Amino acid sequence: MALELTDSNFQTQVLESDKLTVVDFWAEWCGPCRAIGPVIEELSKEYDGRINVGKVNVDQNPDLSVNYGITSIPAILFIKGGKVVDKQIGAVPKSVLDKKIAAHL
């Protein structure tokens, strides 16, 4: 299951991790966010142990959204070594995310 990431645990769960972390910025009221939610959960199960997968609710964690310049959701950031190495804005097929993950493993 995808990690619930917050303003308070983002540093330890994502920035200090030695693994690639896929971070989904979303909101409950966002239709495309709800559409891609099951894909994010699939990635979490499929890559369990190899990467981290988490979700940031933008309404509950506004600081993270501002820090990463999130202006459109869903926004999926790929973070490795504390830095954003790739990103995807908008809902896309799982195959697009798989390719991005493979490029950074």
N, C-alpha and C positions, 0 to 999 in steps of 0.2 A: 504494500500500500504506500502511496506517495506520502512523504513527510509533510506535516503542516509546518510551514516556515513562517516565522514572525520577526518583527523588528528585534525582539530580544534573543532569538536563537539563531539568526541568520549567520552571524559571525562564526560561531562554533560549528554549525551544521554544514555550511557552504564554503565560506572563505578560508577556513582552516582545514578543510578536508583535502586529502591527497587524491581523491577521485573526481572524475568529471561529474558535475551536478547539473541536471536539467531542472530549471526553475520555471514553473508556469505561473505567470501573473494573471489573475482572474477575478471575477466578481459574480455573485449569485444572480444578479439581474442581467448578465451578459449572455445572450443566446449562443453565440459562437463559442464562448467559454464553456458552457454546459455541453455543447456538441463535442468539444475536444477532450473533455474531462475523462471519459472512458478510455481514450487513447493514451492519456497520461498514466492512468492506472495500469494499462497493459504494459507500457514501457517499464513501469516500476517492477512488475512481476518478471517480465522477460529478461531484464538486465540486473536483477537482484544480485547484490554482492559485487557487481562490476562497476556500477555507477550509482549515484544517488539521484533520486527523483523527488522533487518537492513542489508544493503549491503555495503561493502567496496570495491571500485575499487582499486586494488593493484597498478595499474599504476599511479593513481592520488594521492594515499596516501601511499607512500613507508615507511614512519616512522612507521605506524601501523603494516605493514607487517613484518618489521624488529623486532619491539617490541614483537610481538607474534610468532616469529620464523616460519612464513609462507613460506614454500619452495615448496609446491604443492598446486594447486588450481583445483577445488573449495575446500576450507577449511571452514568448518562451526564450529564456536566456540559457546559454550553455556556458557554465563557469568552471574553469580549471585553474588551479594554482592561484585562486583569489581574483582571477581576471576573467572578463567576459571574452570568450573565444569565438562565439557565434551567436546569432539570434534569429528568431522567426516571429514575425508579426502576423496575426490572423490564424484562423483554423486551417490546417492543412492535413492531407492524408498521412497516415502513420509512416508510410514509406519515405516521405520527405524527412521526417524526424529521425528515422533509422539511419539514413545516409549521413545526416549531420553528426549523429552520435558516433557512427563508425569512423568518421574522419578525425575524431578527437580521442579515440580510445588508445 
